[in-house]
Structure formats: C-alpha cells, structure tokens
Amino acid sequence: MFADALQLAEEKQQMVSVKIQDGRIVIGLPQISRQENRVKILEQSGIVSFPFDEIVHVMRLINFSF
C-alpha cells in the first residue's frame, strides 16, 4: 500500500515522514529492499529499518523551488 509512495520518493531523492504502528515518526530518505519486504530510512542519527506492514502513514516531503 505504501510501497509505491516510498519507491517514488526513493527515485526522486525526496524525504519522507513515516508513521509506524508504535506511534513513532521517522523522517529521512527511503531505501527500499524488496527481497526483505522492508524499508530503510536514512535519518540524521543513522539508518532505521522496519517491515512494510508496520507502516501506518507515509507523507512525501517535496521541495518546491521558484
């Protein structure tokens, strides 16, 4: 369900905000590993990895330049 948004963000090098079932919100650059059915998020403090089925909400953070 959220894999498409995460894949698009990865291709376009866009940051994402991901809410996980435990209520935590992770913000960073996604790196998708399809074999493991997991996503890695590169945030400022390091890499966080979790399965797709723990994701509650994904928001792509898009920079607009004028």
mmCIF file of the N, C-alpha and C atoms, coordinates in Angstrom:
data_MODEL
# 
_entry.id   MODEL 
# 
loop_
_atom_site.group_PDB 
_atom_site.id 
_atom_site.type_symbol 
_atom_site.label_atom_id 
_atom_site.label_alt_id 
_atom_site.label_comp_id 
_atom_site.label_asym_id 
_atom_site.label_entity_id 
_atom_site.label_seq_id 
_atom_site.pdbx_PDB_ins_code 
_atom_site.Cartn_x 
_atom_site.Cartn_y 
_atom_site.Cartn_z 
_atom_site.occupancy 
_atom_site.B_iso_or_equiv 
_atom_site.pdbx_formal_charge 
_atom_site.auth_seq_id 
_atom_site.auth_comp_id 
_atom_site.auth_asym_id 
_atom_site.auth_atom_id 
_atom_site.pdbx_PDB_model_num 
ATOM 1   N N  . MET A 1 1  ? 0.825  -1.193 0.000  1.00 0.00 ? 1  MET A N  1 
ATOM 2   C CA . MET A 1 1  ? 0.000  0.000  0.000  1.00 0.00 ? 1  MET A CA 1 
ATOM 3   C C  . MET A 1 1  ? 0.873  1.263  0.000  1.00 0.00 ? 1  MET A C  1 
ATOM 4   N N  . PHE A 1 2  ? 1.890  1.301  0.846  1.00 0.00 ? 2  PHE A N  1 
ATOM 5   C CA . PHE A 1 2  ? 2.751  2.473  0.924  1.00 0.00 ? 2  PHE A CA 1 
ATOM 6   C C  . PHE A 1 2  ? 4.016  2.314  0.088  1.00 0.00 ? 2  PHE A C  1 
ATOM 7   N N  . ALA A 1 3  ? 4.211  1.135  -0.481 1.00 0.00 ? 3  ALA A N  1 
ATOM 8   C CA . ALA A 1 3  ? 5.438  0.859  -1.237 1.00 0.00 ? 3  ALA A CA 1 
ATOM 9   C C  . ALA A 1 3  ? 5.582  1.788  -2.436 1.00 0.00 ? 3  ALA A C  1 
ATOM 10  N N  . ASP A 1 4  ? 4.479  2.114  -3.115 1.00 0.00 ? 4  ASP A N  1 
ATOM 11  C CA . ASP A 1 4  ? 4.546  2.987  -4.292 1.00 0.00 ? 4  ASP A CA 1 
ATOM 12  C C  . ASP A 1 4  ? 5.038  4.387  -3.926 1.00 0.00 ? 4  ASP A C  1 
ATOM 13  N N  . ALA A 1 5  ? 4.516  4.944  -2.847 1.00 0.00 ? 5  ALA A N  1 
ATOM 14  C CA . ALA A 1 5  ? 4.934  6.282  -2.416 1.00 0.00 ? 5  ALA A CA 1 
ATOM 15  C C  . ALA A 1 5  ? 6.399  6.277  -1.995 1.00 0.00 ? 5  ALA A C  1 
ATOM 16  N N  . LEU A 1 6  ? 6.818  5.220  -1.300 1.00 0.00 ? 6  LEU A N  1 
ATOM 17  C CA . LEU A 1 6  ? 8.210  5.126  -0.863 1.00 0.00 ? 6  LEU A CA 1 
ATOM 18  C C  . LEU A 1 6  ? 9.150  4.931  -2.045 1.00 0.00 ? 6  LEU A C  1 
ATOM 19  N N  . GLN A 1 7  ? 8.732  4.130  -3.026 1.00 0.00 ? 7  GLN A N  1 
ATOM 20  C CA . GLN A 1 7  ? 9.555  3.908  -4.216 1.00 0.00 ? 7  GLN A CA 1 
ATOM 21  C C  . GLN A 1 7  ? 9.710  5.201  -5.012 1.00 0.00 ? 7  GLN A C  1 
ATOM 22  N N  . LEU A 1 8  ? 8.637  5.942  -5.181 1.00 0.00 ? 8  LEU A N  1 
ATOM 23  C CA . LEU A 1 8  ? 8.692  7.209  -5.903 1.00 0.00 ? 8  LEU A CA 1 
ATOM 24  C C  . LEU A 1 8  ? 9.602  8.207  -5.184 1.00 0.00 ? 8  LEU A C  1 
ATOM 25  N N  . ALA A 1 9  ? 9.485  8.267  -3.864 1.00 0.00 ? 9  ALA A N  1 
ATOM 26  C CA . ALA A 1 9  ? 10.342 9.163  -3.080 1.00 0.00 ? 9  ALA A CA 1 
ATOM 27  C C  . ALA A 1 9  ? 11.810 8.751  -3.212 1.00 0.00 ? 9  ALA A C  1 
ATOM 28  N N  . GLU A 1 10 ? 12.066 7.453  -3.237 1.00 0.00 ? 10 GLU A N  1 
ATOM 29  C CA . GLU A 1 10 ? 13.442 6.973  -3.392 1.00 0.00 ? 10 GLU A CA 1 
ATOM 30  C C  . GLU A 1 10 ? 14.003 7.378  -4.756 1.00 0.00 ? 10 GLU A C  1 
ATOM 31  N N  . GLU A 1 11 ? 13.222 7.183  -5.805 1.00 0.00 ? 11 GLU A N  1 
ATOM 32  C CA . GLU A 1 11 ? 13.660 7.523  -7.169 1.00 0.00 ? 11 GLU A CA 1 
ATOM 33  C C  . GLU A 1 11 ? 13.938 9.016  -7.312 1.00 0.00 ? 11 GLU A C  1 
ATOM 34  N N  . LYS A 1 12 ? 13.115 9.842  -6.670 1.00 0.00 ? 12 LYS A N  1 
ATOM 35  C CA . LYS A 1 12 ? 13.244 11.296 -6.807 1.00 0.00 ? 12 LYS A CA 1 
ATOM 36  C C  . LYS A 1 12 ? 14.097 11.923 -5.700 1.00 0.00 ? 12 LYS A C  1 
ATOM 37  N N  . GLN A 1 13 ? 14.680 11.069 -4.831 1.00 0.00 ? 13 GLN A N  1 
ATOM 38  C CA . GLN A 1 13 ? 15.513 11.542 -3.722 1.00 0.00 ? 13 GLN A CA 1 
ATOM 39  C C  . GLN A 1 13 ? 14.761 12.532 -2.834 1.00 0.00 ? 13 GLN A C  1 
ATOM 40  N N  . GLN A 1 14 ? 13.507 12.188 -2.524 1.00 0.00 ? 14 GLN A N  1 
ATOM 41  C CA . GLN A 1 14 ? 12.674 13.028 -1.671 1.00 0.00 ? 14 GLN A CA 1 
ATOM 42  C C  . GLN A 1 14 ? 12.644 12.464 -0.253 1.00 0.00 ? 14 GLN A C  1 
ATOM 43  N N  . MET A 1 15 ? 12.609 13.348 0.702  1.00 0.00 ? 15 MET A N  1 
ATOM 44  C CA . MET A 1 15 ? 12.475 12.941 2.094  1.00 0.00 ? 15 MET A CA 1 
ATOM 45  C C  . MET A 1 15 ? 11.041 12.470 2.329  1.00 0.00 ? 15 MET A C  1 
ATOM 46  N N  . VAL A 1 16 ? 10.885 11.580 3.313  1.00 0.00 ? 16 VAL A N  1 
ATOM 47  C CA . VAL A 1 16 ? 9.558  11.100 3.692  1.00 0.00 ? 16 VAL A CA 1 
ATOM 48  C C  . VAL A 1 16 ? 9.393  11.197 5.208  1.00 0.00 ? 16 VAL A C  1 
ATOM 49  N N  . SER A 1 17 ? 8.160  11.282 5.613  1.00 0.00 ? 17 SER A N  1 
ATOM 50  C CA . SER A 1 17 ? 7.781  11.180 7.016  1.00 0.00 ? 17 SER A CA 1 
ATOM 51  C C  . SER A 1 17 ? 6.933  9.912  7.121  1.00 0.00 ? 17 SER A C  1 
ATOM 52  N N  . VAL A 1 18 ? 7.401  8.960  7.930  1.00 0.00 ? 18 VAL A N  1 
ATOM 53  C CA . VAL A 1 18 ? 6.724  7.664  8.042  1.00 0.00 ? 18 VAL A CA 1 
ATOM 54  C C  . VAL A 1 18 ? 6.267  7.467  9.481  1.00 0.00 ? 18 VAL A C  1 
ATOM 55  N N  . LYS A 1 19 ? 4.969  7.216  9.652  1.00 0.00 ? 19 LYS A N  1 
ATOM 56  C CA . LYS A 1 19 ? 4.443  6.904  10.989 1.00 0.00 ? 19 LYS A CA 1 
ATOM 57  C C  . LYS A 1 19 ? 4.330  5.390  11.101 1.00 0.00 ? 19 LYS A C  1 
ATOM 58  N N  . ILE A 1 20 ? 4.880  4.864  12.208 1.00 0.00 ? 20 ILE A N  1 
ATOM 59  C CA . ILE A 1 20 ? 4.905  3.419  12.440 1.00 0.00 ? 20 ILE A CA 1 
ATOM 60  C C  . ILE A 1 20 ? 3.850  3.074  13.496 1.00 0.00 ? 20 ILE A C  1 
ATOM 61  N N  . GLN A 1 21 ? 3.453  1.805  13.551 1.00 0.00 ? 21 GLN A N  1 
ATOM 62  C CA . GLN A 1 21 ? 2.393  1.369  14.460 1.00 0.00 ? 21 GLN A CA 1 
ATOM 63  C C  . GLN A 1 21 ? 2.637  1.738  15.913 1.00 0.00 ? 21 GLN A C  1 
ATOM 64  N N  . ASP A 1 22 ? 3.877  1.800  16.354 1.00 0.00 ? 22 ASP A N  1 
ATOM 65  C CA . ASP A 1 22 ? 4.155  2.129  17.759 1.00 0.00 ? 22 ASP A CA 1 
ATOM 66  C C  . ASP A 1 22 ? 4.032  3.632  18.037 1.00 0.00 ? 22 ASP A C  1 
ATOM 67  N N  . GLY A 1 23 ? 3.655  4.426  17.012 1.00 0.00 ? 23 GLY A N  1 
ATOM 68  C CA . GLY A 1 23 ? 3.442  5.858  17.173 1.00 0.00 ? 23 GLY A CA 1 
ATOM 69  C C  . GLY A 1 23 ? 4.643  6.705  16.816 1.00 0.00 ? 23 GLY A C  1 
ATOM 70  N N  . ARG A 1 24 ? 5.778  6.058  16.582 1.00 0.00 ? 24 ARG A N  1 
ATOM 71  C CA . ARG A 1 24 ? 6.999  6.786  16.241 1.00 0.00 ? 24 ARG A CA 1 
ATOM 72  C C  . ARG A 1 24 ? 6.891  7.346  14.830 1.00 0.00 ? 24 ARG A C  1 
ATOM 73  N N  . ILE A 1 25 ? 7.482  8.520  14.608 1.00 0.00 ? 25 ILE A N  1 
ATOM 74  C CA . ILE A 1 25 ? 7.541  9.128  13.288 1.00 0.00 ? 25 ILE A CA 1 
ATOM 75  C C  . ILE A 1 25 ? 8.999  9.231  12.885 1.00 0.00 ? 25 ILE A C  1 
ATOM 76  N N  . VAL A 1 26 ? 9.318  8.666  11.726 1.00 0.00 ? 26 VAL A N  1 
ATOM 77  C CA . VAL A 1 26 ? 10.689 8.652  11.216 1.00 0.00 ? 26 VAL A CA 1 
ATOM 78  C C  . VAL A 1 26 ? 10.736 9.541  9.981  1.00 0.00 ? 26 VAL A C  1 
ATOM 79  N N  . ILE A 1 27 ? 11.687 10.473 9.930  1.00 0.00 ? 27 ILE A N  1 
ATOM 80  C CA . ILE A 1 27 ? 11.831 11.381 8.797  1.00 0.00 ? 27 ILE A CA 1 
ATOM 81  C C  . ILE A 1 27 ? 13.215 11.188 8.197  1.00 0.00 ? 27 ILE A C  1 
ATOM 82  N N  . GLY A 1 28 ? 13.259 10.962 6.875  1.00 0.00 ? 28 GLY A N  1 
ATOM 83  C CA . GLY A 1 28 ? 14.538 10.785 6.203  1.00 0.00 ? 28 GLY A CA 1 
ATOM 84  C C  . GLY A 1 28 ? 14.357 10.325 4.766  1.00 0.00 ? 28 GLY A C  1 
ATOM 85  N N  . LEU A 1 29 ? 15.454 9.847  4.166  1.00 0.00 ? 29 LEU A N  1 
ATOM 86  C CA . LEU A 1 29 ? 15.447 9.357  2.791  1.00 0.00 ? 29 LEU A CA 1 
ATOM 87  C C  . LEU A 1 29 ? 15.203 7.855  2.773  1.00 0.00 ? 29 LEU A C  1 
ATOM 88  N N  . PRO A 1 30 ? 14.226 7.382  1.990  1.00 0.00 ? 30 PRO A N  1 
ATOM 89  C CA . PRO A 1 30 ? 13.930 5.954  1.963  1.00 0.00 ? 30 PRO A CA 1 
ATOM 90  C C  . PRO A 1 30 ? 14.886 5.177  1.068  1.00 0.00 ? 30 PRO A C  1 
ATOM 91  N N  . GLN A 1 31 ? 15.136 3.943  1.462  1.00 0.00 ? 31 GLN A N  1 
ATOM 92  C CA . GLN A 1 31 ? 15.884 2.971  0.669  1.00 0.00 ? 31 GLN A CA 1 
ATOM 93  C C  . GLN A 1 31 ? 15.113 1.666  0.770  1.00 0.00 ? 31 GLN A C  1 
ATOM 94  N N  . ILE A 1 32 ? 14.524 1.223  -0.340 1.00 0.00 ? 32 ILE A N  1 
ATOM 95  C CA . ILE A 1 32 ? 13.647 0.060  -0.297 1.00 0.00 ? 32 ILE A CA 1 
ATOM 96  C C  . ILE A 1 32 ? 14.420 -1.207 -0.632 1.00 0.00 ? 32 ILE A C  1 
ATOM 97  N N  . SER A 1 33 ? 14.200 -2.239 0.173  1.00 0.00 ? 33 SER A N  1 
ATOM 98  C CA . SER A 1 33 ? 14.767 -3.566 -0.063 1.00 0.00 ? 33 SER A CA 1 
ATOM 99  C C  . SER A 1 33 ? 13.596 -4.497 -0.336 1.00 0.00 ? 33 SER A C  1 
ATOM 100 N N  . ARG A 1 34 ? 13.341 -4.802 -1.582 1.00 0.00 ? 34 ARG A N  1 
ATOM 101 C CA . ARG A 1 34 ? 12.174 -5.596 -1.945 1.00 0.00 ? 34 ARG A CA 1 
ATOM 102 C C  . ARG A 1 34 ? 12.279 -7.057 -1.495 1.00 0.00 ? 34 ARG A C  1 
ATOM 103 N N  . GLN A 1 35 ? 13.484 -7.624 -1.434 1.00 0.00 ? 35 GLN A N  1 
ATOM 104 C CA . GLN A 1 35 ? 13.624 -9.026 -1.053 1.00 0.00 ? 35 GLN A CA 1 
ATOM 105 C C  . GLN A 1 35 ? 13.188 -9.259 0.391  1.00 0.00 ? 35 GLN A C  1 
ATOM 106 N N  . GLU A 1 36 ? 13.436 -8.311 1.253  1.00 0.00 ? 36 GLU A N  1 
ATOM 107 C CA . GLU A 1 36 ? 13.119 -8.482 2.667  1.00 0.00 ? 36 GLU A CA 1 
ATOM 108 C C  . GLU A 1 36 ? 11.753 -7.921 3.031  1.00 0.00 ? 36 GLU A C  1 
ATOM 109 N N  . ASN A 1 37 ? 11.062 -7.269 2.077  1.00 0.00 ? 37 ASN A N  1 
ATOM 110 C CA . ASN A 1 37 ? 9.785  -6.614 2.331  1.00 0.00 ? 37 ASN A CA 1 
ATOM 111 C C  . ASN A 1 37 ? 9.916  -5.584 3.456  1.00 0.00 ? 37 ASN A C  1 
ATOM 112 N N  . ARG A 1 38 ? 11.039 -4.875 3.441  1.00 0.00 ? 38 ARG A N  1 
ATOM 113 C CA . ARG A 1 38 ? 11.350 -3.870 4.454  1.00 0.00 ? 38 ARG A CA 1 
ATOM 114 C C  . ARG A 1 38 ? 11.737 -2.564 3.780  1.00 0.00 ? 38 ARG A C  1 
ATOM 115 N N  . VAL A 1 39 ? 11.715 -1.525 4.555  1.00 0.00 ? 39 VAL A N  1 
ATOM 116 C CA . VAL A 1 39 ? 12.187 -0.227 4.093  1.00 0.00 ? 39 VAL A CA 1 
ATOM 117 C C  . VAL A 1 39 ? 13.229 0.268  5.088  1.00 0.00 ? 39 VAL A C  1 
ATOM 118 N N  . LYS A 1 40 ? 14.244 0.924  4.552  1.00 0.00 ? 40 LYS A N  1 
ATOM 119 C CA . LYS A 1 40 ? 15.254 1.568  5.384  1.00 0.00 ? 40 LYS A CA 1 
ATOM 120 C C  . LYS A 1 40 ? 15.083 3.067  5.208  1.00 0.00 ? 40 LYS A C  1 
ATOM 121 N N  . ILE A 1 41 ? 15.136 3.791  6.300  1.00 0.00 ? 41 ILE A N  1 
ATOM 122 C CA . ILE A 1 41 ? 15.052 5.245  6.252  1.00 0.00 ? 41 ILE A CA 1 
ATOM 123 C C  . ILE A 1 41 ? 16.368 5.792  6.793  1.00 0.00 ? 41 ILE A C  1 
ATOM 124 N N  . LEU A 1 42 ? 17.045 6.556  5.951  1.00 0.00 ? 42 LEU A N  1 
ATOM 125 C CA . LEU A 1 42 ? 18.287 7.195  6.362  1.00 0.00 ? 42 LEU A CA 1 
ATOM 126 C C  . LEU A 1 42 ? 17.939 8.530  6.993  1.00 0.00 ? 42 LEU A C  1 
ATOM 127 N N  . GLU A 1 43 ? 18.032 8.588  8.334  1.00 0.00 ? 43 GLU A N  1 
ATOM 128 C CA . GLU A 1 43 ? 17.747 9.831  9.040  1.00 0.00 ? 43 GLU A CA 1 
ATOM 129 C C  . GLU A 1 43 ? 19.052 10.390 9.597  1.00 0.00 ? 43 GLU A C  1 
ATOM 130 N N  . GLN A 1 44 ? 18.992 11.537 10.239 1.00 0.00 ? 44 GLN A N  1 
ATOM 131 C CA . GLN A 1 44 ? 20.196 12.210 10.725 1.00 0.00 ? 44 GLN A CA 1 
ATOM 132 C C  . GLN A 1 44 ? 21.001 11.356 11.698 1.00 0.00 ? 44 GLN A C  1 
ATOM 133 N N  . SER A 1 45 ? 20.333 10.573 12.517 1.00 0.00 ? 45 SER A N  1 
ATOM 134 C CA . SER A 1 45 ? 21.035 9.792  13.529 1.00 0.00 ? 45 SER A CA 1 
ATOM 135 C C  . SER A 1 45 ? 21.491 8.420  13.034 1.00 0.00 ? 45 SER A C  1 
ATOM 136 N N  . GLY A 1 46 ? 21.134 8.061  11.807 1.00 0.00 ? 46 GLY A N  1 
ATOM 137 C CA . GLY A 1 46 ? 21.533 6.762  11.261 1.00 0.00 ? 46 GLY A CA 1 
ATOM 138 C C  . GLY A 1 46 ? 20.435 6.146  10.422 1.00 0.00 ? 46 GLY A C  1 
ATOM 139 N N  . ILE A 1 47 ? 20.507 4.828  10.260 1.00 0.00 ? 47 ILE A N  1 
ATOM 140 C CA . ILE A 1 47 ? 19.532 4.108  9.439  1.00 0.00 ? 47 ILE A CA 1 
ATOM 141 C C  . ILE A 1 47 ? 18.557 3.361  10.337 1.00 0.00 ? 47 ILE A C  1 
ATOM 142 N N  . VAL A 1 48 ? 17.259 3.511  10.040 1.00 0.00 ? 48 VAL A N  1 
ATOM 143 C CA . VAL A 1 48 ? 16.198 2.798  10.742 1.00 0.00 ? 48 VAL A CA 1 
ATOM 144 C C  . VAL A 1 48 ? 15.552 1.866  9.725  1.00 0.00 ? 48 VAL A C  1 
ATOM 145 N N  . SER A 1 49 ? 15.333 0.612  10.102 1.00 0.00 ? 49 SER A N  1 
ATOM 146 C CA . SER A 1 49 ? 14.735 -0.365 9.200  1.00 0.00 ? 49 SER A CA 1 
ATOM 147 C C  . SER A 1 49 ? 13.524 -0.999 9.876  1.00 0.00 ? 49 SER A C  1 
ATOM 148 N N  . PHE A 1 50 ? 12.438 -1.186 9.095  1.00 0.00 ? 50 PHE A N  1 
ATOM 149 C CA . PHE A 1 50 ? 11.243 -1.831 9.622  1.00 0.00 ? 50 PHE A CA 1 
ATOM 150 C C  . PHE A 1 50 ? 10.443 -2.409 8.456  1.00 0.00 ? 50 PHE A C  1 
ATOM 151 N N  . PRO A 1 51 ? 9.600  -3.423 8.716  1.00 0.00 ? 51 PRO A N  1 
ATOM 152 C CA . PRO A 1 51 ? 8.789  -4.025 7.656  1.00 0.00 ? 51 PRO A CA 1 
ATOM 153 C C  . PRO A 1 51 ? 7.657  -3.103 7.198  1.00 0.00 ? 51 PRO A C  1 
ATOM 154 N N  . PHE A 1 52 ? 7.236  -3.306 5.953  1.00 0.00 ? 52 PHE A N  1 
ATOM 155 C CA . PHE A 1 52 ? 6.150  -2.505 5.386  1.00 0.00 ? 52 PHE A CA 1 
ATOM 156 C C  . PHE A 1 52 ? 4.864  -2.624 6.209  1.00 0.00 ? 52 PHE A C  1 
ATOM 157 N N  . ASP A 1 53 ? 4.597  -3.804 6.784  1.00 0.00 ? 53 ASP A N  1 
ATOM 158 C CA . ASP A 1 53 ? 3.323  -3.990 7.482  1.00 0.00 ? 53 ASP A CA 1 
ATOM 159 C C  . ASP A 1 53 ? 3.239  -3.235 8.803  1.00 0.00 ? 53 ASP A C  1 
ATOM 160 N N  . GLU A 1 54 ? 4.328  -2.608 9.257  1.00 0.00 ? 54 GLU A N  1 
ATOM 161 C CA . GLU A 1 54 ? 4.290  -1.775 10.459 1.00 0.00 ? 54 GLU A CA 1 
ATOM 162 C C  . GLU A 1 54 ? 3.994  -0.304 10.145 1.00 0.00 ? 54 GLU A C  1 
ATOM 163 N N  . ILE A 1 55 ? 3.925  0.036  8.854  1.00 0.00 ? 55 ILE A N  1 
ATOM 164 C CA . ILE A 1 55 ? 3.703  1.427  8.444  1.00 0.00 ? 55 ILE A CA 1 
ATOM 165 C C  . ILE A 1 55 ? 2.224  1.771  8.534  1.00 0.00 ? 55 ILE A C  1 
ATOM 166 N N  . VAL A 1 56 ? 1.930  2.904  9.161  1.00 0.00 ? 56 VAL A N  1 
ATOM 167 C CA . VAL A 1 56 ? 0.556  3.394  9.289  1.00 0.00 ? 56 VAL A CA 1 
ATOM 168 C C  . VAL A 1 56 ? 0.279  4.497  8.276  1.00 0.00 ? 56 VAL A C  1 
ATOM 169 N N  . HIS A 1 57 ? 1.291  5.369  8.048  1.00 0.00 ? 57 HIS A N  1 
ATOM 170 C CA . HIS A 1 57 ? 1.096  6.513  7.151  1.00 0.00 ? 57 HIS A CA 1 
ATOM 171 C C  . HIS A 1 57 ? 2.432  6.941  6.563  1.00 0.00 ? 57 HIS A C  1 
ATOM 172 N N  . VAL A 1 58 ? 2.421  7.343  5.285  1.00 0.00 ? 58 VAL A N  1 
ATOM 173 C CA . VAL A 1 58 ? 3.621  7.868  4.618  1.00 0.00 ? 58 VAL A CA 1 
ATOM 174 C C  . VAL A 1 58 ? 3.276  9.219  4.007  1.00 0.00 ? 58 VAL A C  1 
ATOM 175 N N  . MET A 1 59 ? 4.159  10.191 4.215  1.00 0.00 ? 59 MET A N  1 
ATOM 176 C CA . MET A 1 59 ? 3.992  11.502 3.593  1.00 0.00 ? 59 MET A CA 1 
ATOM 177 C C  . MET A 1 59 ? 5.310  11.864 2.913  1.00 0.00 ? 59 MET A C  1 
ATOM 178 N N  . ARG A 1 60 ? 5.252  12.131 1.614  1.00 0.00 ? 60 ARG A N  1 
ATOM 179 C CA . ARG A 1 60 ? 6.445  12.592 0.894  1.00 0.00 ? 60 ARG A CA 1 
ATOM 180 C C  . ARG A 1 60 ? 6.624  14.073 1.143  1.00 0.00 ? 60 ARG A C  1 
ATOM 181 N N  . LEU A 1 61 ? 7.851  14.482 1.415  1.00 0.00 ? 61 LEU A N  1 
ATOM 182 C CA . LEU A 1 61 ? 8.163  15.879 1.653  1.00 0.00 ? 61 LEU A CA 1 
ATOM 183 C C  . LEU A 1 61 ? 8.809  16.437 0.380  1.00 0.00 ? 61 LEU A C  1 
ATOM 184 N N  . ILE A 1 62 ? 8.096  17.264 -0.349 1.00 0.00 ? 62 ILE A N  1 
ATOM 185 C CA . ILE A 1 62 ? 8.511  17.729 -1.659 1.00 0.00 ? 62 ILE A CA 1 
ATOM 186 C C  . ILE A 1 62 ? 8.976  19.175 -1.561 1.00 0.00 ? 62 ILE A C  1 
ATOM 187 N N  . ASN A 1 63 ? 10.179 19.436 -2.013 1.00 0.00 ? 63 ASN A N  1 
ATOM 188 C CA . ASN A 1 63 ? 10.716 20.795 -2.048 1.00 0.00 ? 63 ASN A CA 1 
ATOM 189 C C  . ASN A 1 63 ? 10.292 21.471 -3.343 1.00 0.00 ? 63 ASN A C  1 
ATOM 190 N N  . PHE A 1 64 ? 9.776  22.670 -3.222 1.00 0.00 ? 64 PHE A N  1 
ATOM 191 C CA . PHE A 1 64 ? 9.425  23.464 -4.389 1.00 0.00 ? 64 PHE A CA 1 
ATOM 192 C C  . PHE A 1 64 ? 10.451 24.577 -4.536 1.00 0.00 ? 64 PHE A C  1 
ATOM 193 N N  . SER A 1 65 ? 10.981 24.733 -5.746 1.00 0.00 ? 65 SER A N  1 
ATOM 194 C CA . SER A 1 65 ? 11.904 25.837 -5.979 1.00 0.00 ? 65 SER A CA 1 
ATOM 195 C C  . SER A 1 65 ? 11.298 26.763 -7.036 1.00 0.00 ? 65 SER A C  1 
ATOM 196 N N  . PHE A 1 66 ? 11.365 28.037 -6.786 1.00 0.00 ? 66 PHE A N  1 
ATOM 197 C CA . PHE A 1 66 ? 10.763 29.016 -7.698 1.00 0.00 ? 66 PHE A CA 1 
ATOM 198 C C  . PHE A 1 66 ? 11.819 29.747 -8.446 1.00 0.00 ? 66 PHE A C  1 
# 
